[in-house]
Every structure is written in C-alpha cells, then in structure tokens.
C-alpha cells in the first residue's frame, strides 16, 4: 500500500512538472526567428556650413521580424565645403558613422513607411587653411532621425525616398558650431536583401 502511494505521488509530481515545463517550451518556440540581412546604400542632399552638400552613405545590418532593423552606417560628404576666412578658410571635409536603427510600418505592403535613426560620431577635417583658426577637436556627436516612404520593387530590392534632420553636438573646430552642421536632408535609399516575407 505504501509503495502504491509513493508511485502515485511520483506520477502526480511528474505530471505537475510536465505542466510547468510545457509553457516554457512554448515560450522558447515563440521567440523571434525571422532574421534577414540587408545592405543599404544611401544618398543625401543637404546643407553644411551654408554649402549645398552631397552625402554618400552605406549601411548594413539585420532585420528582425520584418519590422525592426539594427545595424551600422557611415556617411561621407562628397564635395569639399568652402570655409570663410572667419572660420580659417580652406576646404572642409565631413564624415559620420555609428549605430543605425529603423522601424518599418506595414512591411508586407508594396508601399510602406519606415523611420530610421542614425547616431554616433562625426569627424571634421580642413585643408588649405589660410589662418591658424583651424583648431579644436575634430570630433563631434550626431543623431539623425528621419522618415522614408519605401517601395518593394523587387524580391531583393527596396527603394526609399524621404527626409531626415541632422542634430549635432560638441562641435568645436574652426570656429564652427552645431548650427553650421545641423540641417534637413533629402534622402534616397536602396536596400538589398531577401525581402520575400510570408504573410502568415
């Protein structure tokens, strides 16, 4: 009788333990597994230090569950920016790079919205300065949120058109300030990856 009671208790305990483990198994099965790699060249048209500037960019990362992108990006101003004598004269070059986050609404629709955010460190460099004003830290901080209208034009390609605004801080170079680097930009974006998502 005691043996039967012990067996009953063990079976009951095993069933209870099984009932506790199953939800955990389901929890791990429900973890996101939809990961897609992407490559993202961009082109921006903006104004820096009162000069129309063409900015080329490249980014790469992973898209999680069709909506959230996490990666890195870098931008480089293609044209030389002419500085006035009060800023030391010469030509200014600008580069920026850092973390890139992006959230996409309705990714399964042919036309959808995305909201990118880049943030990191930028660097300034002047050449051909006519005075000794070109001093101070060449590094600065930046954050650039934006909004894009994207189109799924091919299984492996997305085209985006939109705008962004560049915020900068800690600008201390050639008498430049954040106001000289802040500004809106018109953005064209291409994304390459496997974007053939299941609608289920």
HELIX and SHEET records of a PDB file:
HELIX    1   1 UNK A    2  UNK A   29  1                                  28    
HELIX    2   2 UNK A   85  UNK A   87  5                                   3    
HELIX    3   3 UNK A  178  UNK A  181  1                                   4    
SHEET    1   A 9 UNK A  81  UNK A  82  0                                        
SHEET    2   A 9 UNK A  91  UNK A 105 -1                                        
SHEET    3   A 9 UNK A  68  UNK A  77 -1                                        
SHEET    4   A 9 UNK A  51  UNK A  64 -1                                        
SHEET    5   A 9 UNK A  35  UNK A  48 -1                                        
SHEET    6   A 9 UNK A 183  UNK A 193 -1                                        
SHEET    7   A 9 UNK A 157  UNK A 169 -1                                        
SHEET    8   A 9 UNK A 139  UNK A 154 -1                                        
SHEET    9   A 9 UNK A 111  UNK A 127 -1                                        
END                                                                             
